[in-house]
Amino acid sequence: MKKNKNMKITKDTLLADIINQEKAESALEKHQVPCLSCPFAKLEMHELTIGQICENYGLDCEELLKDLNNDLNRPDE
C-alpha cells in the first residue's frame, strides 16, 4: 500500500479511495459507517462519496472528515 502523505479527504472523496487505507478503518468504525460490513458497498464504493454516505445514514460529516484527515495524515510510528 503506498503512503498518502498530506492526503486530504473531503465530502467528495470516494469510499473506494480510502476503504483499504489501514489508518482510515478506525475513523470509519468510530463513526459507525455501515459500508464496512455491507456486501453492496463493494459494488457501489466507486460511486459513493463520503458526503453521500453521511447524508444517507445521518452521520456527522464534519467530524468524520476531521477524524479521517487526522488519522490518514498521522505519521507512522
C-alpha positions in Angstrom: 0.0 0.0 0.0 1.5 3.3 -0.9 1.7 6.1 1.6 -0.5 9.1 1.1 1.3 12.0 2.8 -0.9 15.0 3.3 -3.9 13.2 1.8 -7.0 15.5 2.0 -10.3 13.7 2.4 -13.4 15.8 1.5 -17.1 15.1 1.3 -16.5 14.4 -2.4 -13.9 11.7 -1.8 -15.0 8.3 -3.0 -15.2 5.5 -0.5 -13.1 3.4 -2.8 -10.2 5.8 -2.4 -10.0 5.2 1.4 -11.6 1.9 2.2 -8.4 0.0 2.0 -6.3 2.5 4.0 -5.5 0.9 7.3 -5.5 4.3 9.1 -9.0 5.1 7.8 -10.6 2.0 9.3 -10.6 3.3 12.9 -12.3 6.5 11.9 -14.9 4.7 9.8 -15.6 2.3 12.7 -15.7 5.0 15.3 -18.4 6.8 13.2 -20.3 3.5 12.6 -20.1 3.8 8.8 -22.2 0.8 7.8 -20.5 0.3 4.5 -17.7 -1.6 6.2 -19.9 -4.6 6.7 -22.3 -4.1 3.8 -22.0 -6.6 0.9 -23.4 -4.0 -1.5 -20.7 -1.5 -0.6 -18.2 -3.5 -2.7 -20.4 -2.8 -5.7 -21.1 0.8 -5.0 -17.9 2.1 -3.4 -16.5 3.5 -6.7 -19.6 5.8 -6.9 -20.3 6.6 -3.2 -18.8 9.7 -1.7 -18.2 10.3 1.9 -20.7 13.1 1.8 -23.4 10.8 0.3 -22.7 8.1 3.0 -23.0 10.7 5.8 -26.2 12.1 4.3 -27.8 8.7 3.8 -27.0 7.4 7.3 -27.3 10.6 9.3 -23.6 10.7 10.2 -21.8 13.9 11.2 -19.8 14.5 8.1 -17.6 17.3 9.6 -16.5 15.1 12.5 -15.9 12.0 10.2 -13.8 14.1 7.8 -11.8 15.6 10.7 -11.0 12.1 12.1 -10.2 10.7 8.7 -7.8 13.5 7.8 -6.2 13.4 11.3 -5.8 9.6 11.1 -4.6 9.4 7.5 -2.1 12.2 7.9 -0.7 10.9 11.2 3.0 10.0 10.8 3.8 6.3 11.0 5.3 5.3 14.3 
